[in-house]
Amino acid sequence: MIIWKIYYDNIDIDIEMGAVTVLKGSHKKWFQLIRLIEDFFCNKNSTVSILEDTQDVRKKDWECYFIPFDSQIQLDKFSAKSPLKFLLDEFVEVLSNSSTLLSEINDLWVELAEEIEFISEQEKFSKYTLKLSLKDLSLDEIKKFIQFEPLNKWMTPFEYKKLLLNLIIDKSVERKRLIIIEFPEFIHQ
């Protein structure tokens, strides 16, 4: 076991860290502790410091993921930080490499673009010194119409946590990985 010493203001906490560390006991204490750890790794200007034995923990060596008790994932919109983005990108790449229907749609899109250009060259539209054109049909545009849906109608908080954990585990590992998961639903068991 490795000892982490966590310092913040007048707070000084020692915690034994292993491959899996389970925090039990005072909800208030571990609630504060995990947020201090998350702040240390995820906040560039954090005032929290962590020592591993007697050495400073280097943030650059770690990837920290925090899955809070009320975690949710937006399944129908994807930002750059969405945990589902890499899964969507992977799906669209497979689709683009294997779908003959997508290839046919692209061919039809090109034909439609030519028709639009032909119609826009008619005098009725050209007198305005404007030309109509159809945007290219890119994979990024197709991504806007794709959404994930749960297999069941509703996802429980536990199912969201499990989904997030699986997404984190499937990411490629470049640094040490710290995953913090809150399970307050198991406190009274």
C-alpha positions as CSV (number, residue, x, y, z in Angstrom):
1,M,0.0,0.0,0.0
2,I,1.1,3.6,-0.8
3,I,0.2,6.4,1.6
4,W,-1.1,9.6,0.1
5,K,-1.0,12.7,2.2
6,I,-3.5,15.3,1.2
7,Y,-3.1,18.9,2.3
8,Y,-5.5,21.8,1.9
9,D,-5.7,24.9,4.1
10,N,-5.8,23.4,7.7
11,I,-6.8,19.9,6.4
12,D,-4.3,17.1,6.6
13,I,-5.5,13.6,5.6
14,D,-3.6,10.4,5.1
15,I,-5.1,7.7,3.0
16,E,-3.8,4.2,2.0
17,M,-4.0,3.9,-1.8
18,G,-4.0,0.5,-3.5
19,A,-5.1,-0.9,-6.8
20,V,-8.6,-0.5,-5.4
21,T,-9.3,1.7,-2.4
22,V,-12.7,1.7,-0.8
23,L,-13.6,4.6,1.5
24,K,-16.1,3.8,4.2
25,G,-17.3,5.6,7.3
26,S,-18.1,9.2,7.7
27,H,-19.9,10.4,4.6
28,K,-18.9,14.0,5.2
29,K,-15.2,13.1,5.5
30,W,-14.9,11.1,2.3
31,F,-17.3,13.4,0.4
32,Q,-14.8,16.2,1.1
33,L,-11.7,14.0,0.5
34,I,-12.7,12.8,-3.0
35,R,-13.5,16.4,-4.0
36,L,-10.1,17.5,-2.8
37,I,-8.4,14.8,-4.8
38,E,-10.5,15.6,-7.9
39,D,-9.7,19.3,-7.5
40,F,-6.0,18.5,-7.3
41,F,-6.0,16.6,-10.6
42,C,-8.6,18.6,-12.6
43,N,-8.2,22.2,-11.4
44,K,-5.1,23.8,-12.9
45,N,-5.0,26.4,-10.1
46,S,-5.7,24.0,-7.3
47,T,-4.4,24.8,-3.8
48,V,-4.6,21.2,-2.8
49,S,-1.3,19.3,-2.6
50,I,-0.8,15.5,-2.5
51,L,2.3,13.7,-1.5
52,E,2.9,10.0,-2.2
53,D,5.0,8.9,0.8
54,T,7.4,12.0,0.8
55,Q,7.3,12.9,-2.9
56,D,4.9,15.3,-4.7
57,V,2.3,13.5,-6.9
58,R,2.9,14.8,-10.4
59,K,-0.4,15.7,-12.1
60,K,1.0,15.1,-15.5
61,D,1.5,11.4,-14.7
62,W,-2.2,10.9,-14.0
63,E,-5.6,10.9,-15.7
64,C,-8.3,11.5,-13.0
65,Y,-11.9,10.6,-13.6
66,F,-14.6,11.5,-11.1
67,I,-18.0,9.8,-11.3
68,P,-20.2,11.6,-8.7
69,F,-23.2,10.1,-7.1
70,D,-25.6,12.1,-9.4
71,S,-23.7,11.4,-12.6
72,Q,-25.6,11.6,-15.9
73,I,-24.6,11.4,-19.6
74,Q,-26.3,13.3,-22.4
75,L,-27.0,10.6,-24.9
76,D,-28.3,12.7,-27.8
77,K,-25.7,15.6,-27.9
78,F,-22.0,15.3,-28.1
79,S,-19.5,18.0,-27.1
80,A,-15.8,17.7,-27.4
81,K,-15.7,16.6,-23.7
82,S,-18.5,14.0,-24.0
83,P,-17.4,10.6,-22.8
84,L,-19.4,9.1,-25.7
85,K,-17.6,11.2,-28.3
86,F,-14.9,8.6,-29.0
87,L,-17.6,5.9,-29.3
88,L,-19.5,8.0,-31.8
89,D,-16.3,8.7,-33.8
90,E,-15.5,5.0,-33.9
91,F,-19.0,4.1,-35.0
92,V,-19.0,6.7,-37.8
93,E,-15.6,5.5,-39.0
94,V,-16.9,1.9,-39.2
95,L,-20.1,3.2,-41.0
96,S,-18.1,5.1,-43.5
97,N,-15.9,2.1,-44.3
98,S,-18.5,-0.5,-44.6
99,S,-21.8,1.1,-45.6
100,T,-22.7,0.8,-49.3
101,L,-25.9,2.8,-48.5
102,L,-23.8,5.7,-47.2
103,S,-21.8,5.6,-50.4
104,E,-25.1,5.7,-52.4
105,I,-26.3,8.7,-50.3
106,N,-23.1,10.5,-51.0
107,D,-23.5,9.9,-54.8
108,L,-27.1,11.2,-54.6
109,W,-25.9,14.2,-52.6
110,V,-23.5,15.1,-55.4
111,E,-26.2,14.8,-58.0
112,L,-28.6,16.9,-55.9
113,A,-25.8,19.6,-55.5
114,E,-25.4,19.6,-59.4
115,E,-29.2,20.1,-59.8
116,I,-29.3,22.9,-57.2
117,E,-26.4,24.6,-59.0
118,F,-28.2,24.2,-62.4
119,I,-31.4,25.7,-61.1
120,S,-29.6,28.6,-59.4
121,E,-28.1,29.6,-62.7
122,Q,-31.5,30.2,-64.2
123,E,-32.3,33.9,-64.8
124,K,-35.0,33.8,-62.1
125,F,-32.3,33.5,-59.4
126,S,-29.2,34.9,-61.1
127,K,-30.7,38.4,-61.4
128,Y,-30.1,38.7,-57.6
129,T,-26.3,38.0,-58.3
130,L,-26.5,35.0,-56.0
131,K,-25.8,31.4,-56.5
132,L,-27.3,28.5,-54.5
133,S,-25.2,25.6,-53.5
134,L,-25.5,22.5,-51.3
135,K,-23.1,22.0,-48.5
136,D,-21.0,18.9,-48.7
137,L,-22.4,15.9,-46.8
138,S,-19.6,15.2,-44.4
139,L,-19.3,12.7,-41.7
140,D,-19.5,15.5,-39.1
141,E,-22.9,16.4,-40.5
142,I,-24.1,12.8,-40.3
143,K,-22.9,12.7,-36.6
144,K,-25.4,15.4,-35.8
145,F,-28.3,13.0,-36.6
146,I,-27.0,10.1,-34.5
147,Q,-27.9,9.7,-30.9
148,F,-27.5,6.9,-28.3
149,E,-30.5,5.5,-26.5
150,P,-30.5,3.2,-23.4
151,L,-31.7,-0.3,-24.1
152,N,-34.2,0.2,-21.3
153,K,-36.4,3.2,-21.2
154,W,-34.7,4.7,-18.1
155,M,-31.2,4.4,-16.7
156,T,-30.7,4.3,-13.0
157,P,-27.8,6.2,-11.3
158,F,-26.0,2.9,-10.9
159,E,-26.3,2.2,-14.7
160,Y,-25.0,5.6,-15.6
161,K,-22.0,5.0,-13.3
162,K,-21.4,1.6,-14.9
163,L,-21.6,3.1,-18.4
164,L,-19.2,5.9,-17.5
165,L,-16.8,3.3,-15.9
166,N,-16.9,1.1,-19.1
167,L,-16.2,4.1,-21.3
168,I,-13.2,5.1,-19.2
169,I,-11.9,1.6,-19.1
170,D,-12.1,1.3,-22.9
171,K,-10.1,4.5,-23.5
172,S,-6.4,4.0,-24.3
173,V,-4.1,4.3,-21.3
174,E,-1.4,6.8,-21.7
175,R,-0.8,7.6,-18.0
176,K,-1.6,6.3,-14.6
177,R,-5.4,6.3,-14.1
178,L,-7.3,7.3,-11.1
179,I,-11.1,6.6,-11.1
180,I,-13.2,7.9,-8.3
181,I,-16.7,6.6,-8.1
182,E,-19.3,7.7,-5.4
183,F,-21.7,5.0,-4.4
184,P,-23.8,6.6,-1.6
185,E,-26.5,4.0,-2.4
186,F,-24.3,1.4,-0.7
187,I,-23.8,3.3,2.6
188,H,-26.6,1.8,4.6
189,Q,-26.1,-1.8,3.4
